[in-house]
Every structure is written in structure tokens, then in C-alpha cells.
Amino acid sequence: MRNENRASAKLWGGGFDRETDAWMDDFHASIRFDRRLYRQDIQGSIAHATMLGEQGIISAADARAIVDGLRGILSDADAGRIAWRVDAEDIHMNIEALLTERIGEAGKRLHTGRSRNDQIALDTRMYVKDACGSSISRLKTLAETMLSIARRHTESIMPGYTHLQRAQPVTLAHHMMAYVEMVLRDMERFARARDAADVSPLGSGALAGTTYPLDRARVAELLGFSRISANSLDAVSDRDYVLDTMYACSVCMMHLSRLCEELALWSSLEFRFITISDAYATGSSMMPQKKNPDAAELIRGKTGRVYGGLLSLLVTMKGLPLAYNKDMQEDKEPLFDALDTLDNCARILERMLATAAFHTQRMARRASDGFTNATDAADYLAGKGMPFREAHEVVGGIVRACASRECGITDLTLDELREFSQLFDEDAYEALSMKSCVARRNLPGGPAAESVEAAMLEAVKRLAEFC
Ligand code: ARG
């Protein structure tokens, strides 16, 4: 395509009197990563060309030739038949050059009334909308697996912790449902990011709109955007929707990471609450006995790089004058990486959970040998009229005594209990059983089976609202 009268072969090279340095070509080219946007770029161009034709800005014949040419490029790209060229710099110019190569003159009219600045904003917004949708469905699968574990374990008692010290008994269902709540919030966060991206910037031009009578609303409609941007300067320099998406990825990774931390702890010999399937564990090259929870550790580890991506874009954006600056090209790699990482991690975590064995008897034993019914003992005395603060102190004394004898509260005889308070009666044993400690916590949001069942019904309803 080299024009012999020009010193530069670039699509934008008309005013340049020499070629760019080869290192420079390689340095600023984005095709290596923005090729991922080929589908969005082509769909955006098809809508733009269609509108240009409808508005009489280009001829109907040219519009048709452009649309047909772009469709051909799309199917070749889908089939992996296109060799993207670094010297064509980015996805926009690769496709435009290819189009002109294939259809001739008409191809050169595609870019009428458009800039790569509004084009990249469009492509990225379309990509983000799709990707948020994929993240939502990936998370939905994860939440459903968590829910199915919860359904099987509404009666499986385990210790609940604060400060990683055994605190009060809960159930495995209640614990799982805590993560379902987190994942539901993550899904809502992705839905909000998708909504933030749902604004068509096309028609903003390089920064100051365009003199052509474009029909911005028509392009938005063709591409399924629900609204158009209100300010051309803002439209080409806004990356909030990328940040929103990366924030959604970051918070979600934080949730996955916390669960993975628990899975790693629970699979240790110290806890032995779960056995992670061999399919998601690995061995040691030196220590024959080792089975390591690598998948859980990697998910925890990868959380850091997703945060790093969010932070790097925040820092990139903070000093930029209006409107477009090339710095903003740095948004894509961390965005893609965050989305890919989250997708991989959520997929592996879902499989790891679905295939893990939960050792419910051991969990229940750990709950009952850690004084997790001490609050209930104080509540019992308070129920018989003793002020709670006093009851707390009395039970503190019982716990101290039991700890030195290495027994639990209900291992004491009634006479022994009465040495601490005359208010103890035979019914204390039933009240302080793990089962009733859990069953009596039946407020909405509590661990009692009936409360968890209500929460599960609600979660199923909320999950069904996502599509
Ligand atoms: N590759 C660029 C990016 O990702 C597209 C916009 C380039 N615009 C420009 N005037 N160089 O941001």
C-alpha cells in the first residue's frame, strides 16, 4: 500500500517526512493485545458505515461494500485466517487497511466522521459489556455450587471463628451462604460496571465531535447501547467503566481469596475439615507425604496482580489532561488480565469446591471441644434472672476450671455446675448442646437451619434475576 509520493507508509503518514523508527513502531503498537477487540471493532464499524449510508454521508453502494467487506474480515478473523500486522499499529488500522486492500476506494470512506479515539472507547465499552456478562454467568455457577453444598449441610455443625479462635457454633451451610452473599454482591457489582459501560461514545470524534450530520442515536441503537455520551471531551477520555470493571474483579478476587485461605487452612492436618480432591492438589518433589492445596494458594496469590492492575490504571489516569492521551492505551492489558484471571480462578474454585470432601464429624467435634457454648451458658443464666454481665463472669470461671481439667462445660455434673451458680438446672445440658446453640439462633440472618433455609430461598431468587 506504500504511496510513492509519501515518506511514510502509515495510514496517518500524510504529514510525515520520514518513517518511524522500527523500535518506535514496536513500542507504541497495540495490536499485540488489542487484536482481542477485533469483533467489537468490526461490529462498531459496520454500525458506523450503515449509519453513514443512511444519512447520505457516503453512498449506499459504498456503505454496502464496506459492510460486506467487514463481514468477510470478521469471518476470516473468527477462523484465525488473519495475520495481524505490527506495522499497522492497532486493531483499528489493521482492519481499515485490510478493508481497503479488499474492497478498494470505498474502504477509505469508512473513517469519515470518526477518530480512533472514539473508536477505541466504543470497542472497549462493548468488550466490557460482554465481559461483565460472562463474569456474571461464571459467578452464578460458582454460587450455585456453594448453594448445593449449603443445602446438604444445614445440620452440619462447625465452629465459627473470630480472631481465628473458636467462638460460637454455626453450620457449614451458614458458612457457605456467607460466601454466596459475597458472590451475589460481586454479580451486582459486575452488573453496575456493565451499566456504566453501556454508553455509546461514537460521534465524539477525536475530542470535539464532528461536522458531519451523524446520527449518534442510530449507531447506539444498532449496537445495543441504551444511551449516548453527553460530552465529547469526556467521552474520549473516560475510562471509569474500565476501572469499575477492574474494581469489580478486585473485590471478587478478594472474596475468592478469603475462601481459598480457609480451604488451605481446612485441608491442613491441624484442621482436617476437608480433603481437596487430588485433581486440584499437587505433590512435593522432595517430600513424599505432601499434598498441597496449590489451586487455593494460586487463587489467593493471583488476587495481588488483579489489585495491581486496578492500581496501575488509577495511577495512569490521575495526571492526564483532557482529552485523549496515549497513556490510556495502557488500560487494556490489565483489564484483559483481570478478567481472564477472575474467570480462571472462579472456574477452578467452583470445581475444587464441588469435588472436595467435607469431614463434618470432625468439624462438629471441633465445635464442641472449644467452649463455643460459653455464650449460651451465660445466656442460660441470664434467662434465669442473672444480669448478663454477671453471668459472663460466672461462665468465665467455669471455662477456666474446665480448661484446667481439659473438659467441656457440659462434662461437669449438675452439682459441679451449681458450685458456680445455683441457677443451673437439669435443662442446662439440653440448652448447651451444640444442636440447640445453633437452633436457637433463628433470627433472620442467623445459623439455625430454618434461618439458613430462608436465606437460601432468597439467594435462589436473587440469582435468578441475573441473566
Ligand atoms: N491504540 C489506541 C488505544 O488503545 C487507540 C487510540 C489511538 N489514538 C491515537 N490518536 N493514537 O488507546
Boltz pocket constraint, residues with backbone or C-beta under 6 A from the ligand:
constraints:
  - pocket:
      binder: B
      contacts: [[A, 28], [A, 30], [A, 34], [A, 90], [A, 116], [A, 117], [A, 120], [A, 325], [A, 326], [A, 328], [A, 329], [A, 330]]
      max_distance: 6.0
